[in-house]
Amino acid sequence: MGKHTIMGFSKVASLWKEAYENYNIGDDFSKVKELAGEPDSTLNLGDTILYTYESEEWKGMMRGGTIVRKMQFVVKDGKIFSKTSQNLDRIAG
């Protein structure tokens, strides 16, 4: 279980999905942080910064085992330059 789970249930899945869907390229990254919190990792790439949010949730063997949710934002001058996600559409709980 990751730091974003309580007793195996995600406490961030819906917030992350909302942050990912509502903020797009060119938007201020600080708005993502207001909604999703601080990222789990930050990587300085020179002109840009890669922010990564990642969570693991045990769903049970019949429901796919461990679900890893991830969203990444590349930020330049405080603005979202690009974004990717993984499993944000998987239902929490």
C-alpha positions in Angstrom: 0.0 0.0 0.0 1.2 3.5 -0.8 1.1 6.6 1.3 -2.2 7.6 -0.5 -4.2 4.7 0.7 -6.1 3.9 3.9 -6.7 0.2 4.6 -6.1 -0.5 0.9 -8.5 2.1 -0.4 -7.4 5.1 -2.4 -8.0 8.5 -0.8 -6.8 10.5 -3.8 -8.2 8.8 -6.9 -11.1 11.1 -7.5 -9.1 14.3 -6.6 -6.3 13.2 -9.0 -8.8 12.5 -11.8 -10.4 15.9 -11.3 -7.0 17.7 -11.3 -5.9 15.9 -14.4 -9.1 16.5 -16.4 -9.6 20.1 -15.3 -6.1 21.5 -15.9 -4.6 21.5 -19.3 -1.5 22.6 -21.2 -0.8 26.2 -20.5 -2.6 26.3 -17.2 -0.9 27.3 -14.0 0.5 24.2 -12.2 -0.1 25.7 -8.8 -3.8 25.0 -9.3 -3.0 21.2 -9.7 -1.1 21.3 -6.4 -4.0 23.1 -4.7 -6.3 20.2 -5.6 -4.0 17.2 -5.7 -1.4 18.2 -3.0 2.3 18.0 -3.3 3.8 15.6 -5.8 5.5 12.4 -4.8 8.6 13.2 -6.8 10.1 16.1 -8.6 12.8 15.9 -11.3 14.5 19.0 -12.6 15.1 18.5 -16.3 16.8 21.9 -16.9 14.3 24.1 -18.6 11.4 22.0 -17.3 10.4 20.1 -14.1 8.7 16.7 -14.1 6.2 16.3 -11.2 4.9 12.8 -10.5 2.0 11.7 -8.4 1.8 7.9 -7.8 -0.5 5.7 -5.7 -0.9 1.9 -5.3 -4.2 0.4 -4.2 -4.9 -3.3 -3.5 -8.2 -4.2 -5.2 -8.2 -7.9 -4.6 -7.4 -10.8 -6.9 -10.8 -10.8 -8.6 -10.6 -7.1 -9.3 -7.1 -6.9 -10.9 -4.8 -7.1 -7.9 -2.8 -3.9 -7.3 -3.8 -0.8 -9.2 -1.1 1.8 -9.7 -2.4 5.2 -10.4 -0.1 7.8 -11.8 -0.1 11.3 -13.2 2.8 13.3 -14.4 3.1 16.9 -15.4 6.0 18.6 -17.2 6.1 22.2 -16.1 7.9 25.1 -17.7 7.8 28.6 -16.1 5.1 27.5 -13.8 2.8 26.4 -16.6 1.8 22.9 -17.6 3.8 22.0 -20.7 2.6 18.3 -21.1 0.8 15.7 -19.0 0.3 11.9 -18.9 -1.7 9.6 -16.7 -2.2 5.9 -15.9 -5.3 4.3 -14.4 -7.0 7.5 -13.3 -10.3 6.1 -14.7 -10.2 3.0 -12.4 -12.9 3.2 -9.7 -11.7 3.8 -6.2 -12.7 1.6 -3.3 
